[in-house]
């Protein structure tokens, strides 16, 4: 897989995003389900690269109301079984990135 580098922060989020998505897919498979769709909010979609979309191999639909969240599901059982979907969010990752930028901009404090 080739990850498109959009700067250091974006690469970190992409790596964590891959981990989130693959963990959710694997958890669903462990339950005996076959995840085939991913519903994503517009903020979540901004961080999906074309390569990442191909890697997860799910049909992706944008749902405005999801914001920075995504739902990975087995469409055959979605709505019938509670365990047929997993909801994930990148909001904590985005907040962490914002704090890292703020910390970088703080002046150095030296002890004398």
N, C-alpha and C positions, 0 to 999 in steps of 0.2 A: 504494500500500500504506500502511496506517495501522499504525504500531507502537505498541503499548500501552506507555506510559511507566510504569515501575515504579521510578523513581529513576534517578539518573545512572549508577550502576554497571551496573544492569540494561540500560539503553539501550545502553551500550557493548558489553556482551556480546551483545545482540541483533544489533547491527550486525555484529560479528565473526562471529557464528553464521550470519548470512545469507551473508557472504563465504565461510565454510567450506563451507556446503552447496552454494551455487551453483558454486563452484570444482570440487567433487567431481562434481556433475551434469555440468558442461561437459567435464571430463576423460573421463568415461564416454562422453559423446556423441561426443567426438573419436575414440574407439576404435570407433565405429560401433554403440554399444549404446544402448538406450533405458531408462534407469533409471526404475523404476516403484514401488519399495518402499524404505522406510527403516526399519531395525530400530534402535530406540533403547533405551538404558538408562534407568532411572528418574531418575538425576541429570541426564541430557541432556534428558529429557522436561520437567523442571521449567522449563526455559528456552525451551521451544517455546510461543509464543503461538498463539492460534487463527488470527490473521492470517498468521503465518509458515507455519503448517501449510498454509493455503490457497495461499499464494504458491508453495511448492515443489511442490504438486500431486502428492504421492506418497502411497501407502497407508502408514500408520505403524503399526508393531507394537512393543509394549514387550517387551523381553527383559531380564529381571532381571540376568543375568550381564554385560551390557555396561556397567553402571555409568554413567560419564560419557562413554561413547563411543556412536557411531552407525555403522551400515553402510548405505550407499546402494548399491543394486544393481539390475541388470536381472534380474528373477525368472526369465526364460526360460533364462538361461545361468548363473545362480548355482550354484556347485558343479561346473559343467562347465568353466568358464574362470576362471583366476585373475584375469584383468583385468575380470571382470564385476561387481566390487564395489570400493568404496572405503571404508576405515574412517577416521573422523575422531573427534577427541576435544575436549571443551571443558575438560578438566582443567587444561591450562596457562592458559586464560583465567580460570578460577576461582582458581587460585593467584596469578595476577597481581593480581586484584581484592583478594584477601586482603592481599597485600603493600602495595598502595596504601592500604588502610584503616589498616594498621599504621603506615605512614609518616606519614599524616595525624595520627595520635594522638601522635607523638613531639613532645617540646617543641622549640621553636625554639632553635637554637644560634647565638649571635652571636659574631663575632670582635671582640676589643677591642684 
